[in-house]
Amino acid sequence: RRVENGAEVWTTSVDSGIHCSPSLDGTTLLCVGEGNDLTALNPISGDWRWTFDTPAGNPLHGLAPIVGDRVYLASYNRYLWSVDAESGEERWRFWTEQVNSGAVAISLDGQTIYSATTGNVGILFAVSADEGEELWRFVSPGLVFNPPIVGGDGTIYFCAHKSGVPYRGWVHAVRPDGTELWTKQMPDAVSASPMLAPDATLYVVCKDKYLYAFHDPPNLDKTDAGERKKAIDVRPVPPP
């Protein structure tokens, strides 16, 4: 619809329910459907360009960012894909061992893809954009349900939580080389992505009904350190 008056410009059926925002790079409009497909449209006319199908029975929930001539997509079937933005053909796929219920994040130089997955623990993967190979992984004791974000200095931030009585939550800050910058344990669950302001303040919403703002790196207490040590001792899961 037109922004000026709400008049309809075009309507196109993508034959699937959509649960996340579309992505746009000026020439391609991408819609991620719950029917395990990614559809590319002409943003001006709404004409279909191509569809990329993932294995059946594994819904897609996170938007698919477009970087140059590539699209990156993750899903419940434990794979991260790189898809050609022009043709919709698969470039590579990477086994993430666990499900991804959100979008991926991209490094500032476009060379690294960050995928936050959840299973018995939360795992943040760094994958090379060109080859689809694992660069490093960072393990959290909590589960991750939303995508990470990347700061202006390349630091990756993400939230995780573990159910129980009471809920436990964590905010993680990870350096571009995969080492921990800091981890802050929260008083309750944190399931949404954090937000980073231009002045480097990090905002986090928590299930305890409070909004938290962090500016200086929080102190890492002994409890957090102990949980991190346990979480790191996780064996990789081979693909099927």
N, CA and C of each residue as an Amber inpcrd file, in Angstrom:
protein
   720
   0.8380000  -1.1980000   0.0000000   0.0000000   0.0000000   0.0000000
   0.8780000   1.2560000   0.0000000   0.3630000   2.3140000  -0.6140000
   1.1180000   3.5640000  -0.6530000   1.1180000   4.2310000   0.7190000
   2.2690000   4.7820000   1.0760000   2.4030000   5.4180000   2.3790000
   1.5400000   6.6770000   2.4540000   1.3910000   7.3710000   1.3190000
   0.7010000   8.6550000   1.3400000  -0.7680000   8.5370000   1.7240000
  -1.4670000   7.5460000   1.1610000  -2.9070000   7.4810000   1.3830000
  -3.4530000   6.0870000   1.6720000  -2.5830000   5.0680000   1.7310000
  -3.0340000   3.7200000   2.0420000  -3.6540000   3.0000000   0.8660000
  -3.5640000   3.5600000  -0.3330000  -4.1380000   2.9190000  -1.5160000
  -3.3520000   1.6620000  -1.8720000  -4.0740000   0.6110000  -2.2960000
  -3.4260000  -0.6460000  -2.6480000  -2.6730000  -0.5180000  -3.9690000
  -1.4200000  -0.9800000  -3.9820000  -0.5980000  -0.9630000  -5.1930000
  -0.6890000  -2.3060000  -5.8910000  -0.5120000  -3.3880000  -5.1500000
  -0.6740000  -4.7380000  -5.6870000  -0.8830000  -5.7280000  -4.5620000
  -1.3940000  -6.9020000  -4.9000000  -1.5750000  -8.0000000  -3.9490000
  -1.0810000  -9.2750000  -4.6040000  -0.2940000 -10.0550000  -3.8770000
   0.2440000 -11.3100000  -4.3950000   0.1090000 -12.3920000  -3.3370000
  -0.3490000 -13.5590000  -3.7270000  -0.4240000 -14.6950000  -2.8090000
   0.8920000 -15.4620000  -2.8510000   1.4350000 -15.7470000  -1.6580000
   2.6680000 -16.5280000  -1.5720000   2.3860000 -17.9520000  -1.0930000
   1.0880000 -18.3060000  -1.0000000   0.6660000 -19.6800000  -0.7000000
   1.1850000 -20.2040000   0.6270000   1.4240000 -19.3140000   1.5870000
   1.9310000 -19.7540000   2.8880000   1.6880000 -18.6680000   3.9200000
   1.4460000 -19.0770000   5.1700000   1.3350000 -18.1050000   6.2420000
   2.6720000 -17.4390000   6.5000000   2.6430000 -16.1710000   6.8940000
   3.8710000 -15.4040000   7.1240000   3.8540000 -14.8790000   8.5520000
   4.9270000 -15.1470000   9.2990000   4.9760000 -14.7630000  10.7120000
   6.1160000 -13.7940000  11.0270000   6.7560000 -13.2330000  10.0000000
   7.8360000 -12.2890000  10.2670000   7.8570000 -11.2180000   9.1800000
   8.6470000 -10.1990000   9.3990000   8.7330000  -9.0990000   8.4390000
   9.4250000  -9.5440000   7.1590000   9.0390000  -8.9590000   6.0110000
   9.7670000  -9.2340000   4.7750000  11.0970000  -8.4940000   4.7860000
  11.9830000  -8.8470000   3.8800000  13.2530000  -8.1370000   3.7360000
  13.3360000  -7.5830000   2.3270000  14.0620000  -6.4700000   2.1720000
  14.0830000  -5.7430000   0.9070000  15.4570000  -5.1430000   0.6790000
  15.9630000  -5.2800000  -0.5570000  17.2360000  -4.6380000  -0.8830000
  17.0950000  -3.6440000  -2.0250000  15.8700000  -3.2870000  -2.3910000
  15.6340000  -2.3260000  -3.4550000  15.1840000  -2.9760000  -4.7420000
  15.6810000  -4.1690000  -5.0250000  15.2930000  -4.8770000  -6.2450000
  14.5960000  -6.1960000  -5.9600000  14.6940000  -6.6820000  -4.7250000
  14.1040000  -7.9610000  -4.3540000  13.3750000  -7.8410000  -3.0210000
  12.1480000  -8.3380000  -2.9850000  11.3600000  -8.3960000  -1.7580000
  11.2220000  -9.8610000  -1.3740000  11.6500000 -10.2160000  -0.1610000
  11.6340000 -11.6020000   0.2730000  10.5980000 -11.8250000   1.3670000
   9.8120000 -12.8980000   1.2220000   8.8210000 -13.2850000   2.2190000
   9.1240000 -14.6970000   2.6940000   9.2550000 -14.8670000   3.9920000
   9.5190000 -16.1730000   4.5860000   8.2020000 -16.7610000   5.0520000
   7.8590000 -17.9670000   4.5670000   6.5700000 -18.5730000   4.8870000
   6.6810000 -19.7430000   5.8310000   5.6080000 -19.9910000   6.5880000
   5.5940000 -21.1190000   7.5110000   5.5220000 -22.4480000   6.7560000
   5.2440000 -22.3880000   5.4630000   5.2260000 -23.5960000   4.6450000
   6.6050000 -23.9940000   4.1720000   7.6310000 -23.6530000   4.9520000
   9.0380000 -23.9490000   4.7050000   9.5210000 -23.4810000   3.3290000
   9.0890000 -22.2600000   2.9330000   9.5830000 -21.7260000   1.6710000
   9.9360000 -20.2480000   1.7910000  10.8360000 -19.8190000   0.9090000
  11.2740000 -18.4330000   0.8120000  10.9120000 -17.9510000  -0.5830000
  10.1030000 -16.8930000  -0.6710000   9.6250000 -16.3990000  -1.9530000
  10.1970000 -15.0240000  -2.2450000  10.7330000 -14.8520000  -3.4540000
  11.2730000 -13.5730000  -3.8950000  10.3080000 -12.9250000  -4.8740000
   9.9850000 -11.6620000  -4.6430000   9.0540000 -10.9150000  -5.4800000
   9.7040000  -9.6450000  -5.9960000   9.1570000  -9.1240000  -7.0910000
   9.5220000  -7.7970000  -7.5710000   8.8070000  -6.7850000  -6.6860000
   9.5100000  -5.9050000  -5.9700000   8.8410000  -5.0040000  -5.0270000
   7.9590000  -3.9540000  -5.6970000   8.1770000  -3.6880000  -6.9820000
   7.3860000  -2.6810000  -7.6840000   6.0660000  -3.2610000  -8.1880000
   6.1470000  -4.4510000  -8.7940000   4.9660000  -5.0450000  -9.4110000
   4.3330000  -6.1650000  -8.5990000   5.1090000  -6.7690000  -7.6810000
   4.6190000  -7.9140000  -6.9270000   4.7520000  -9.2130000  -7.6770000
   5.3760000  -9.1820000  -8.8740000   5.5440000 -10.3940000  -9.6770000
   6.4840000 -11.3750000  -9.0030000   6.1520000 -12.6640000  -9.1250000
   6.9700000 -13.7290000  -8.5600000   8.2900000 -13.8220000  -9.3060000
   9.3960000 -14.0100000  -8.5740000  10.7080000 -14.1910000  -9.1930000
  11.2150000 -15.6100000  -9.0030000  11.2350000 -16.0950000  -7.7630000
  11.6460000 -17.4670000  -7.4980000  11.2040000 -17.8790000  -6.1020000
  11.2330000 -19.1960000  -5.8670000  10.9230000 -19.7530000  -4.5450000
  11.9900000 -20.7540000  -4.1700000  12.4760000 -20.6510000  -2.9270000
  13.4490000 -21.6010000  -2.3930000  12.7460000 -22.4220000  -1.3250000
  12.6770000 -23.7370000  -1.5240000  11.9910000 -24.6290000  -0.5980000
  12.9740000 -25.3340000   0.3240000  12.6510000 -25.3690000   1.6070000
  13.4270000 -26.1290000   2.5760000  12.6740000 -27.4220000   2.8750000
  13.3010000 -28.4110000   3.5370000  12.6260000 -29.6890000   3.8060000
  11.2710000 -29.5110000   4.4870000  10.3090000 -30.3220000   4.0890000
   8.9450000 -30.2160000   4.6060000   8.8780000 -30.4530000   6.1020000
   7.9150000 -29.8020000   6.7350000   7.6750000 -30.0130000   8.1510000
   8.5450000 -29.1820000   9.0680000   9.3140000 -28.2570000   8.5030000
  10.2100000 -27.4250000   9.3180000   9.9370000 -25.9600000   9.0110000
   9.0760000 -25.3140000   9.7970000   8.6630000 -23.9420000   9.4970000
   9.8060000 -22.9380000   9.6070000   9.6350000 -21.8280000   8.9080000
  10.5740000 -20.7180000   8.9410000   9.9140000 -19.5590000   9.6740000
  10.6470000 -18.9210000  10.5750000  10.0580000 -17.8340000  11.3560000
  10.8420000 -16.5340000  11.2690000  12.1410000 -16.5740000  11.0140000
  12.9430000 -15.3640000  11.0170000  13.0840000 -14.7720000   9.6280000
  13.1930000 -13.4390000   9.5380000  13.3720000 -12.8080000   8.2340000
  14.7130000 -13.2350000   7.6330000  14.8060000 -13.1250000   6.3110000
  15.9990000 -13.5480000   5.5840000  16.7420000 -12.3170000   5.0770000
  17.8440000 -11.9160000   5.7120000  18.5620000 -10.7200000   5.2750000
  19.2300000 -10.9200000   3.9180000  19.2890000  -9.8430000   3.1350000
  19.9480000  -9.8410000   1.8320000  21.2300000  -9.0380000   1.9660000
  22.3610000  -9.6460000   1.6330000  23.6570000  -8.9750000   1.6910000
  24.3270000  -9.1460000   0.3280000  24.3650000  -8.0740000  -0.4580000
  24.9370000  -8.1690000  -1.7920000  24.0920000  -9.0800000  -2.6690000
  24.7130000 -10.1360000  -3.1730000  23.9970000 -11.0790000  -4.0380000
  23.6000000 -12.3450000  -3.3040000  23.5430000 -12.2800000  -1.9650000
  23.2170000 -13.4740000  -1.1930000  22.1180000 -13.2280000  -0.1720000
  21.3840000 -14.3020000   0.1000000  20.3440000 -14.3040000   1.1180000
  20.7160000 -15.3720000   2.1350000  20.4800000 -15.0940000   3.4090000
  20.8050000 -16.0610000   4.4600000  19.5400000 -16.4260000   5.2120000
  19.3670000 -17.7240000   5.4260000  18.1120000 -18.2410000   5.9550000
  18.3780000 -19.3880000   6.9270000  17.6850000 -19.3850000   8.0730000
  17.8180000 -20.4690000   9.0560000  16.4290000 -20.9720000   9.4240000
  16.3390000 -22.2370000   9.8940000  15.0220000 -22.7790000  10.2180000
  15.0950000 -23.8440000  11.2950000  13.9190000 -24.4440000  11.5640000
  13.7980000 -25.4790000  12.5740000  14.4830000 -26.7830000  12.1690000
  14.8260000 -26.9380000  10.9190000  15.4150000 -28.2180000  10.5050000
  16.9220000 -28.2640000  10.7420000  17.4420000 -27.2910000  11.5040000
  18.8250000 -27.2840000  11.9600000  19.8390000 -26.9690000  10.8510000
  19.4100000 -26.2830000   9.8250000  20.3360000 -25.8500000   8.7830000
  20.2940000 -24.3380000   8.6170000  21.4430000 -23.7950000   8.2490000
  21.5840000 -22.4030000   7.8330000  21.9470000 -22.4380000   6.3580000
  21.2210000 -21.6660000   5.5260000  21.4620000 -21.6650000   4.0880000
  21.9930000 -20.3230000   3.6050000  22.7810000 -20.4060000   2.5370000
  23.1140000 -19.2440000   1.7350000  22.4730000 -19.4700000   0.3720000
  21.6540000 -18.5140000  -0.0590000  20.8980000 -18.6330000  -1.3070000
  21.2600000 -17.4760000  -2.2260000  21.3960000 -17.7530000  -3.5200000
  21.6850000 -16.7190000  -4.4930000  20.4780000 -15.7950000  -4.6290000
  20.6930000 -14.4950000  -4.4580000  19.5820000 -13.5450000  -4.4590000
  18.9570000 -13.3750000  -5.8360000  19.6890000 -13.6570000  -6.9000000
  19.1620000 -13.4890000  -8.2490000  18.3770000 -14.7020000  -8.7330000
  18.8960000 -15.9010000  -8.4490000  18.2970000 -17.1130000  -8.9960000
  17.5110000 -17.9360000  -7.9800000  17.7820000 -17.7480000  -6.6700000
  17.1510000 -18.5660000  -5.6480000  17.8000000 -19.9240000  -5.4880000
  18.9600000 -20.1230000  -6.0940000  19.6540000 -21.3990000  -5.9860000
  20.5150000 -21.4540000  -4.7250000  20.5920000 -22.6370000  -4.1320000
  21.3930000 -22.8350000  -2.9210000  22.8760000 -22.6910000  -3.2330000
  23.5820000 -21.9250000  -2.4000000  25.0380000 -21.8040000  -2.5140000
  25.7090000 -22.7900000  -1.5630000  25.2440000 -22.7860000  -0.3160000
  25.7450000 -23.7610000   0.6580000  24.7320000 -23.9050000   1.7740000
  24.9150000 -24.9830000   2.5740000  24.1210000 -25.1720000   3.7800000
  25.0510000 -25.5740000   4.9130000  24.7130000 -25.1060000   6.1100000
  25.5410000 -25.3650000   7.2940000  24.6770000 -26.0010000   8.3760000
  25.1520000 -27.0940000   8.9550000  24.4320000 -27.8330000  10.0040000
  24.6430000 -27.1400000  11.3440000  23.5510000 -26.6250000  11.9490000
  23.6500000 -25.8880000  13.2160000  23.3560000 -26.7350000  14.4430000
  23.0610000 -28.0270000  14.2570000  22.8720000 -28.9730000  15.3550000
  21.5710000 -28.7740000  16.1330000  21.0490000 -27.5540000  16.1750000
  19.8400000 -27.2480000  16.9290000  18.9330000 -26.3540000  16.0860000
  17.7020000 -26.1290000  16.5540000  16.7570000 -25.3190000  15.7880000
  17.0750000 -23.8350000  15.9120000  16.7020000 -23.0960000  14.8910000
  16.8330000 -21.6460000  14.9010000  15.4370000 -21.0580000  14.7660000
  14.9850000 -20.3240000  15.7750000  13.6300000 -19.7810000  15.7640000
  13.6070000 -18.2960000  15.4440000  14.7350000 -17.7370000  15.0430000
  14.8000000 -16.3170000  14.7000000  15.6580000 -16.0840000  13.4780000
  15.9390000 -14.8390000  13.1910000  16.7630000 -14.4820000  12.0460000
  18.2470000 -14.5960000  12.4010000  19.0830000 -14.5170000  11.3840000
  20.5180000 -14.4950000  11.6060000  20.9820000 -13.0380000  11.6530000
  22.2190000 -12.8310000  12.0940000  22.8330000 -11.5050000  12.0950000
  24.0790000 -11.5640000  11.2170000  24.4910000 -10.4110000  10.7070000
  25.6150000 -10.3270000   9.7790000  26.6820000  -9.4170000  10.3700000
  27.9510000  -9.8070000  10.2130000  29.0530000  -8.9630000  10.6830000
  29.0990000  -7.6730000   9.8740000  29.7950000  -6.6740000  10.3900000
  29.8360000  -5.3630000   9.7430000  30.4630000  -5.4230000   8.3560000
  31.4260000  -6.3390000   8.1490000  32.0650000  -6.4490000   6.8440000
  31.3630000  -7.4440000   5.9220000  30.2780000  -8.0680000   6.4100000
  29.5150000  -8.9970000   5.5950000  30.1740000 -10.3450000   5.4000000
  31.2550000 -10.6230000   6.1130000  32.0050000 -11.8560000   5.9050000
  31.6300000 -12.9740000   6.8760000  30.8590000 -12.6580000   7.9170000
  30.5170000 -13.6590000   8.9290000  29.0250000 -13.6300000   9.2150000
  28.4220000 -14.8190000   9.2890000  27.0090000 -14.9630000   9.6020000
  26.8930000 -15.5110000  11.0110000  26.0390000 -14.9080000  11.8380000
  25.8370000 -15.3560000  13.2080000  24.4420000 -15.9710000  13.3310000
  24.3970000 -17.2190000  13.7810000  23.1310000 -17.9380000  13.9320000
  23.0070000 -18.4190000  15.3710000  21.9650000 -17.9730000  16.0760000
  21.7370000 -18.3750000  17.4630000  20.7150000 -19.5020000  17.4880000
  21.1000000 -20.6630000  18.0120000  20.2420000 -21.8440000  18.0030000
  19.8920000 -22.2780000  19.4190000  18.8430000 -23.0940000  19.5150000
  18.4120000 -23.5480000  20.8310000  18.1040000 -25.0330000  20.8160000
  18.4160000 -25.7010000  21.9270000  18.1810000 -27.1250000  22.0940000
  18.2770000 -27.4280000  23.5740000  19.2570000 -28.2320000  23.9760000
  19.5160000 -28.4330000  25.4020000  20.2280000 -27.2310000  25.9980000
  20.9560000 -26.5230000  25.1480000  21.6400000 -25.2890000  25.5280000
  21.4250000 -24.2990000  24.3790000  21.9630000 -23.1080000  24.5240000
  21.9410000 -22.1500000  23.4220000  23.3200000 -22.0660000  22.8040000
  23.3910000 -22.0810000  21.4730000  24.6800000 -22.0010000  20.7870000
  24.6490000 -20.8720000  19.7730000  25.6190000 -19.9770000  19.8660000
  25.8150000 -18.9410000  18.8660000  26.9150000 -19.4070000  17.9210000
  26.5750000 -19.6090000  16.6440000  27.5510000 -20.0180000  15.6360000
  28.0120000 -18.8190000  14.8240000  29.2950000 -18.7910000  14.5180000
  29.8480000 -17.8500000  13.5520000  30.2570000 -18.6650000  12.3330000
  29.6950000 -18.3250000  11.1800000  29.8920000 -19.1020000   9.9570000
  30.4220000 -18.1850000   8.8610000  31.3950000 -18.6370000   8.0960000
  31.9590000 -17.8280000   7.0220000  30.9210000 -17.6390000   5.9200000
  30.7760000 -16.4090000   5.4390000  29.7610000 -16.1000000   4.4380000
  30.0810000 -16.7400000   3.0890000  31.3500000 -16.8850000   2.7500000
  31.7380000 -17.4070000   1.4380000  31.6330000 -18.9210000   1.3460000
  32.1280000 -19.6120000   2.3620000  32.2350000 -21.0660000   2.2890000
  31.2070000 -21.8050000   3.1310000  30.5550000 -21.1240000   4.0740000
  29.6100000 -21.8080000   4.9410000  30.2770000 -22.7230000   5.9390000
  31.4600000 -22.3570000   6.3990000  32.2080000 -23.1710000   7.3500000
  32.1940000 -22.5260000   8.7320000  32.1770000 -23.3730000   9.7690000
  32.1690000 -22.8670000  11.1460000  33.4910000 -22.1890000  11.4730000
  33.3900000 -20.9810000  12.0110000  34.5600000 -20.2470000  12.4690000
  34.7470000 -20.4300000  13.9710000  33.6590000 -20.3670000  14.7200000
  33.6780000 -20.6190000  16.1570000  32.2430000 -20.7800000  16.6590000
  32.1170000 -21.2290000  17.8960000  30.8220000 -21.3260000  18.5570000
  30.9500000 -20.8310000  19.9880000  29.8750000 -20.2440000  20.4900000
  29.8160000 -19.7680000  21.8680000  28.5730000 -20.3750000  22.4930000
  28.7440000 -21.0730000  23.6240000  27.6490000 -21.8190000  24.2320000
  27.1100000 -21.0910000  25.4680000  25.7860000 -20.9880000  25.5470000
  25.1060000 -20.3760000  26.6870000  24.3360000 -21.4460000  27.4440000
  24.2180000 -21.3380000  28.7700000  23.4120000 -22.3000000  29.5310000
  21.9200000 -22.1380000  29.2680000  21.5100000 -20.9920000  28.7060000
  20.1060000 -20.7470000  28.4190000  19.7480000 -21.0360000  26.9780000
  18.4520000 -20.9930000  26.6690000  17.9660000 -21.2270000  25.3220000
  17.7510000 -19.8870000  24.6180000  17.9590000 -19.8670000  23.3100000
  17.9140000 -18.6280000  22.5370000  16.7190000 -18.6700000  21.5870000
  15.8400000 -17.6890000  21.6770000  14.6250000 -17.6800000  20.8580000
  14.5580000 -16.4840000  19.9100000  15.5440000 -15.6090000  19.9290000
  15.5520000 -14.4520000  19.0520000  16.9580000 -14.2250000  18.5100000
  17.0640000 -13.5070000  17.4010000  18.3710000 -13.3350000  16.7640000
  19.3190000 -12.4610000  17.5730000  20.6240000 -12.6490000  17.3730000
  21.6120000 -11.7650000  17.9930000  21.6480000 -10.4330000  17.2530000
  22.3380000  -9.4630000  17.8330000  22.5660000  -8.1860000  17.1610000
  24.0680000  -7.9200000  17.1730000  24.5280000  -7.0550000  16.2830000
  25.9490000  -6.7440000  16.1700000  26.1530000  -5.2600000  16.4060000
  27.0660000  -4.9120000  17.3220000  27.3700000  -3.5250000  17.6220000
  28.3340000  -2.9110000  16.6340000  28.5400000  -1.5930000  16.7600000
  29.4160000  -0.8730000  15.8510000  30.8690000  -1.3060000  15.9160000
  31.2820000  -1.9040000  17.0390000  32.6530000  -2.3920000  17.1590000
  32.7560000  -3.8760000  16.8300000  31.6570000  -4.4710000  16.3530000
  31.6760000  -5.8840000  15.9910000  31.2540000  -6.8270000  17.0960000
  31.0120000  -6.3140000  18.3120000  30.5650000  -7.1670000  19.4180000
  29.1770000  -7.7350000  19.1250000  28.9950000  -9.0240000  19.4250000
  27.7060000  -9.6750000  19.2110000  26.9900000  -9.7940000  20.5500000
  25.7310000  -9.3720000  20.5940000  24.9260000  -9.4380000  21.8110000
  23.7350000 -10.3570000  21.5760000  23.4220000 -11.1970000  22.5700000
  22.2120000 -12.0050000  22.4850000  21.7390000 -12.3790000  23.8790000
  20.4510000 -12.7350000  23.9660000  19.8360000 -13.0930000  25.2480000
  19.4230000 -14.5520000  25.2420000  19.4100000 -15.1540000  26.4210000
  19.0140000 -16.5560000  26.5660000  18.3520000 -16.7330000  27.9250000
  17.5190000 -17.7870000  28.0400000  16.9360000 -18.0670000  29.3440000
  16.6520000 -19.5540000  29.4890000  16.4980000 -19.9740000  30.7210000
  16.2080000 -21.3670000  31.0640000  14.9550000 -21.3990000  31.9240000
  14.0030000 -22.2780000  31.5610000  12.7660000 -22.3810000  32.3330000
  13.0080000 -23.1280000  33.6320000  12.0990000 -22.9650000  34.5510000
  12.2250000 -23.6000000  35.8570000  11.5930000 -22.7110000  36.9080000
  11.8260000 -23.0240000  38.1690000  11.2970000 -22.2100000  39.2560000
  12.4640000 -21.7830000  40.1350000  12.9280000 -20.5220000  39.9760000
  12.3990000 -19.5090000  39.0550000  13.0700000 -19.6220000  37.6710000
  12.5780000 -18.8140000  36.7090000  13.2570000 -18.6830000  35.4260000
  14.6270000 -18.0460000  35.6410000  15.5530000 -18.3740000  34.7590000
  16.8640000 -17.7330000  34.8050000  17.1770000 -17.1910000  33.4250000
  17.7750000 -16.0240000  33.3670000  18.0820000 -15.4050000  32.0900000
  19.4980000 -14.8610000  32.0500000  20.0350000 -14.7300000  30.8380000
  21.4010000 -14.2130000  30.6500000  21.4430000 -13.2560000  29.4660000
  22.3120000 -12.2690000  29.5710000  22.6540000 -11.4200000  28.4400000
  24.1300000 -11.6480000  28.1640000  24.4610000 -11.9640000  26.9190000
  25.8440000 -12.2670000  26.5520000  26.3890000 -11.2190000  25.5890000
  27.6340000 -10.8460000  25.7970000  28.3710000 -10.0020000  24.8600000
  29.6050000 -10.7910000  24.4220000  29.7260000 -11.0270000  23.1080000
  30.7790000 -11.8810000  22.5720000  31.6340000 -11.0810000  21.5890000
  32.9400000 -11.1910000  21.7270000  33.8390000 -10.5030000  20.8000000
  33.7790000 -11.1400000  19.4130000  34.2150000 -10.4200000  18.3670000
  34.1830000 -10.9740000  17.0070000  35.0130000 -12.2400000  16.8330000
  35.9490000 -12.5170000  17.7640000  36.7490000 -13.7420000  17.6640000
  36.1140000 -14.9090000  18.4210000  34.9160000 -14.6900000  19.0000000
  34.2020000 -15.7660000  19.6890000  34.4750000 -15.8610000  21.1720000
  35.3250000 -15.0080000  21.7210000  35.6040000 -15.0370000  23.1560000
  34.5950000 -14.1590000  23.9050000  34.3600000 -14.5220000  25.1560000
  33.3820000 -13.8030000  25.9640000  33.9040000 -12.4370000  26.3810000
  33.1240000 -11.3940000  26.1120000  33.4330000 -10.0620000  26.6190000
  32.8520000  -9.9220000  28.0170000  31.5530000 -10.2360000  28.1500000
  30.9300000 -10.3140000  29.4610000  29.6130000 -11.0760000  29.3600000
  29.1670000 -11.5960000  30.5060000  27.8680000 -12.2490000  30.6210000
  27.1960000 -11.7380000  31.8870000  25.9410000 -11.3630000  31.7680000
  25.1890000 -10.8500000  32.9070000  23.9900000 -11.7480000  33.1660000
  23.8970000 -12.3050000  34.3810000  22.7200000 -13.0790000  34.7370000
  21.6020000 -12.1340000  35.1560000  20.3990000 -12.3740000  34.6040000
  19.2440000 -11.5280000  34.8790000  18.3600000 -12.1750000  35.9450000
  17.4820000 -11.3860000  36.5720000  16.6320000 -11.9340000  37.6390000
  15.4960000 -12.8180000  37.1330000  15.2410000 -12.8100000  35.8180000
  14.1540000 -13.6140000  35.2690000  14.4630000 -13.8790000  33.7980000
  13.5130000 -14.4890000  33.0850000  13.7350000 -14.8680000  31.6930000
  13.9160000 -13.6460000  30.7910000  14.7500000 -13.7820000  29.7770000
  14.9230000 -12.7660000  28.7390000  14.8550000 -13.5010000  27.3950000
  13.7780000 -13.2850000  26.6590000  13.5820000 -14.0320000  25.4180000
  13.6310000 -13.1660000  24.1740000  13.6240000 -11.8440000  24.3200000
  13.6830000 -10.9520000  23.1670000  15.1170000 -10.5070000  22.8980000
  15.3840000 -10.1060000  21.6670000  16.7080000  -9.5880000  21.3230000
  16.9490000  -8.2770000  22.0620000  18.1950000  -8.0040000  22.4510000
  18.5030000  -6.7090000  23.0610000  18.5230000  -5.6230000  21.9860000
  18.5640000  -4.3710000  22.4020000  18.6660000  -3.2550000  21.4680000
  19.8240000  -2.3810000  21.8800000  20.6340000  -1.9690000  20.9170000
  21.8180000  -1.1600000  21.1890000  21.6050000   0.2440000  20.6590000
  21.7510000   1.2320000  21.5340000  21.5670000   2.6270000  21.1580000
  22.8730000   3.2150000  20.6120000  22.8070000   4.3500000  19.9000000
  24.0130000   4.9720000  19.3460000  25.0680000   5.3330000  20.3840000
  24.6370000   5.5670000  21.6430000  25.6030000   5.9130000  22.6830000
  26.1700000   4.6780000  23.3780000  25.9400000   3.4700000  22.7870000
  26.4650000   2.1920000  23.2860000  25.7140000   1.6770000  24.5090000
  24.5530000   2.2530000  24.8210000  23.7150000   1.7030000  25.8810000
  22.9530000   0.4990000  25.3360000  22.9890000  -0.6030000  26.0820000
  22.2920000  -1.8210000  25.6820000  21.0150000  -1.9460000  26.4980000
  19.8730000  -2.0620000  25.8120000  18.5810000  -2.1700000  26.4880000
  18.0810000  -3.6110000  26.4100000  17.6040000  -4.1310000  27.5510000
  17.1440000  -5.5120000  27.6450000  15.8170000  -5.5460000  28.3860000
  14.8190000  -6.2240000  27.8210000  13.5390000  -6.4070000  28.5120000
  13.5520000  -7.7670000  29.1950000  12.9790000  -7.8060000  30.4000000
  13.0260000  -9.0090000  31.2260000  11.6190000  -9.4010000  31.6620000
  11.4320000 -10.6950000  31.9320000  10.1150000 -11.2060000  32.3460000
   9.6910000 -10.6640000  33.7150000  10.5990000 -10.0440000  34.4560000
  10.2370000  -9.4720000  35.7570000   9.5390000  -8.1160000  35.6200000
   9.2060000  -7.7320000  34.3580000   8.4540000  -6.5120000  34.0350000
   9.2960000  -5.2500000  34.1180000  10.6210000  -5.4130000  34.0510000
  11.5050000  -4.2580000  34.0510000  12.2680000  -4.1680000  32.7370000
  12.6140000  -2.9380000  32.3630000  13.5070000  -2.6760000  31.2430000
  14.8580000  -2.2930000  31.8210000  15.9100000  -2.9830000  31.3840000
  17.2490000  -2.7420000  31.9080000  18.1130000  -2.0530000  30.8580000
  18.9800000  -1.1610000  31.3130000  19.9210000  -0.4740000  30.4370000
  21.3290000  -0.6980000  30.9680000  22.2190000  -1.1950000  30.1170000
  23.6130000  -1.4280000  30.4750000  24.5000000  -0.5240000  29.6240000
  25.4340000   0.1070000  30.2580000  26.3810000   0.9430000  29.4990000
  27.7970000   0.4050000  29.6300000  28.2590000   0.2920000  30.8660000
  29.5750000  -0.3010000  31.0950000  29.4060000  -1.8070000  31.1920000
  30.4130000  -2.5970000  30.7930000  30.2900000  -4.0640000  30.8890000
  29.9580000  -4.5120000  32.3030000  28.8660000  -5.2640000  32.5060000
  28.5100000  -5.7560000  33.8430000  29.5690000  -6.7130000  34.3740000
  29.6420000  -6.8110000  35.6890000  30.5740000  -7.7480000  36.3010000
  30.0770000  -9.1800000  36.1320000  30.9800000 -10.1000000  35.8900000
  30.6440000 -11.5140000  35.7610000  30.8360000 -12.1640000  37.1250000
  29.7410000 -12.6660000  37.7230000  29.8820000 -13.2780000  39.0410000
  30.2540000 -14.7560000  38.9100000  30.5640000 -15.3890000  40.0290000
  31.0410000 -16.7680000  40.0070000  29.9710000 -17.7430000  39.5200000
  28.7070000 -17.4520000  39.8030000  27.6310000 -18.3360000  39.3530000
  27.5780000 -18.3940000  37.8380000  27.6790000 -17.2220000  37.2040000
  27.6800000 -17.1750000  35.7440000  28.8570000 -17.9530000  35.1830000
  30.0190000 -17.7610000  35.7700000  31.2230000 -18.4220000  35.2710000
  31.0920000 -19.9400000  35.3610000  30.5010000 -20.4220000  36.4630000
  30.3280000 -21.8590000  36.6280000  29.3690000 -22.4380000  35.6060000
  28.2800000 -21.7380000  35.3410000  27.3170000 -22.1990000  34.3480000
  27.9400000 -22.2130000  32.9580000  28.7630000 -21.2070000  32.6460000
  29.4030000 -21.1480000  31.3390000  30.3540000 -22.3220000  31.1610000
  31.0840000 -22.6920000  32.2000000  32.0310000 -23.7990000  32.0940000
  31.2990000 -25.1030000  31.8110000  30.1580000 -25.3260000  32.4870000
  29.3770000 -26.5260000  32.2450000  28.8330000 -26.5590000  30.8240000
  28.3740000 -25.4060000  30.3370000  27.7470000 -25.3570000  29.0160000
  28.7450000 -25.5990000  27.8970000  29.9940000 -25.2230000  28.0990000
  30.9920000 -25.3760000  27.0480000  31.2810000 -26.8440000  26.7590000
  31.1290000 -27.7110000  27.7520000  31.4410000 -29.1340000  27.5820000
  30.2870000 -29.8660000  26.8960000  29.9830000 -29.4670000  25.6600000
  28.8980000 -30.0710000  24.8940000  29.4650000 -30.6600000  23.6210000
  29.1380000 -31.9210000  23.3410000  29.6410000 -32.5720000  22.1410000
  28.8750000 -32.0910000  20.9050000  29.5900000 -31.8640000  19.7950000
  28.9080000 -31.4760000  18.5530000  27.9790000 -32.5940000  18.0820000
  26.8590000 -32.2200000  17.4910000  25.8920000 -33.1860000  16.9610000
  26.0970000 -33.3140000  15.4560000  26.3830000 -34.4980000  14.9230000
  26.6170000 -34.6450000  13.4830000  25.3130000 -34.5190000  12.7060000
  25.3790000 -34.0500000  11.4490000  24.1720000 -33.9790000  10.6260000
  23.6730000 -35.3550000  10.2410000  22.4060000 -35.4750000   9.8450000
  21.8600000 -36.7850000   9.4810000  22.4630000 -37.3070000   8.1730000
